[in-house]
Amino acid sequence: MIEKKSERLFYRIKEVCDITGLKPHVLRYWEQEFKNIRPKKSPKGHRLYRKSDLETILKIKKLLYEDRFTIDGAKKYLASRKDILEDIKTDLEEILNILKKGEG
């Protein structure tokens, strides 16, 4: 699903566009519509997407473009799935990576 760049903690909007094939304005619109996508902001104000954001974007893209869901339908579908454990796992992996980098 996500290329070998998946070892990184954060991706800039251009990198997310390259990976997903989406335009920046689509990503910014989806940030407003889907509360699951919440990129952090760098000190310079650049959007920094986590791996979990990237996975969510790819899920939304599949729902909208392949499965032909509406925006509201995709929101309801994602809310009903409750991927809480997957999100927790991703966050813990990110924390573990940060801790490992601190040891070296």
N, C-alpha and C positions, 0 to 999 in steps of 0.2 A: 504494500500500500504506500508507505512512505519510503523514499529512497535512502541510500546510505547516509545522507545528511541527518538521519534521525538521532544520531548521537549528540547533536547539539541541544542546548537548553532553550535557546530563543532563535526566532527567525524574523527577519525584517519583512515588511509588506511585499517588497519586490520578490523576495525568495518564495514567499507563500504563493504569490501569483504565478511564478515559474513552475512550482510544484503542482498546483491545482489547475492551472490553465484559466484562472479567473482574472478579471480586471480589478484594479484597486478600488474603483467606485462600488463594485459589487460587494467586496469584502467590507467596506465601510458601512454599506447599507445593511448587510447581514449582522454587523455588530449592533446596530440599532434594533433589529428585529429579533435576534436570538440572544437571550441572556447567557447562553453557554459560551459564547465567544467574547472574551474580555481580555484583549491584549494589554500588557503592561506598557507604560510609556517610559522611554529613556529620558535621561536628564535634558536632552535636546528636543524632546517631544515626539520622537519616532515611535511607531507602534512596534512592540516586540511580542510576537506570538509564541506561545509555548507549544510543545508537542501535542498536548491535549487539545489546544485550540485548533491546530492543524488537522487532527483526527476528526474533530467535530465539523470543521469546514468541509472535509471530504465526505462525511456522512450526509450533511445538508445538501451538498452538490448532487450526490446520488439520489437522494429523495426528490429533489426538485427537477433535475434534468433527466434522470433515467426512469424513476418510478412515477414521475409526473404529478407529484404532490403540489398543492398550493402552499404558500408561505404558512398560512394558518394550519393547514393539515400537517405540515412538517413540524411545526411547533408542538401540536398536540401529540404527534407520534413520539417525538423526542421526550416530551414530558412524561408520557406513559411508560417509556422504557426504563427510566430511572437507572442510568448507568453510573450510579454512585460508587460502587465498588471499583469500577474501571477508572474513574476519575481519582479516587483515593490512591489506587495502585500507581497511576502515572505520577501523581504528586509525590508519593513516597520515593519513587525511583529518581525523580528530580532532586529531592533532598539528599538521597544517598549519593548521587553523582556529585553534588556540591560538597558533601562531607568528604568524599574520596579525594577530590581535588585539593581540599584543605590539608589532607594528610601528607601529600607529596611534596 
